Amino acid sequence: MLDEPTQAAAKDLVAAKFGLTYLYWPSGRVAIERNLHRGDPENRIREARIRMEQHMTLEELRKQIDELDRQLVDLLSQRAETALEAGRLKVATSLPIYEPAREKTIYENIRQANHGPLPDLELIHIFERIIDVMRALQKNELASQRNAQALAVAAGHEAGVQSPETGNRQ
């Protein structure tokens, strides 16, 4: 019996000789694809992955989806924090919360970045909803800030706060 490094080297030699590509997956399965020089290497790897995914169990696919969902939640939270910061900056610089030109740019960036399998139109619909939620966050924060300022001013008047300039009660 050959030791592990020797076995690996032998596999690589056989793969090179017969034009095989090995793909290793977290589940421990190995997909072997015969390299027939059809299309570019990325397409061949993508096709092999698709074939490999077809062999994954439903439970494995669900675990993969759950992990992707967790990543999406993290990314959406980061996007929301960034949108809130942008909203604060817009308020500080007297810019409007809603900027149609910026949204147009976002949609164009999404179209350019999309390589499927979702059609552009469906991906745009998803991002329209994300942007609506982010805009609502910005507006809610702005409204909360205005309410807090109004309450502070009202509380100052009710308490009979002395004006620092004159010393008189307001």
Secondary structure as the mmCIF struct_conf table of DSSP 4:
data_model
#
loop_
_struct_conf.conf_type_id
_struct_conf.id
_struct_conf.beg_label_comp_id
_struct_conf.beg_label_asym_id
_struct_conf.beg_label_seq_id
_struct_conf.end_label_comp_id
_struct_conf.end_label_asym_id
_struct_conf.end_label_seq_id
HELX_RH_AL_P HELX_RH_AL_P1 GLU A 4 PHE A 18
TURN_TY1_P TURN_TY1_P1 GLY A 19 GLY A 19
STRN STRN1 LEU A 20 TYR A 24
TURN_TY1_P TURN_TY1_P2 PRO A 26 SER A 27
BEND BEND1 GLY A 28 GLY A 28
STRN STRN2 VAL A 30 ARG A 34
BEND BEND2 GLY A 39 GLY A 39
HELX_RH_AL_P HELX_RH_AL_P2 PRO A 41 GLN A 54
TURN_TY1_P TURN_TY1_P3 HIS A 55 HIS A 55
BEND BEND3 MET A 56 MET A 56
HELX_RH_AL_P HELX_RH_AL_P3 LEU A 58 ALA A 92
TURN_TY1_P TURN_TY1_P4 THR A 93 SER A 94
BEND BEND4 ILE A 97 ILE A 97
HELX_RH_AL_P HELX_RH_AL_P4 PRO A 100 ALA A 113
BEND BEND5 GLY A 116 LEU A 118
HELX_RH_AL_P HELX_RH_AL_P5 ASP A 120 GLU A 158
TURN_TY1_P TURN_TY1_P5 ALA A 159 GLY A 160
HELX_LH_PP_P HELX_LH_PP_P1 VAL A 161 VAL A 161
STRN STRN3 GLN A 162 GLN A 162
HELX_LH_PP_P HELX_LH_PP_P2 SER A 163 SER A 163
TURN_TY1_P TURN_TY1_P6 PRO A 164 THR A 166
STRN STRN4 ARG A 169 ARG A 169
#
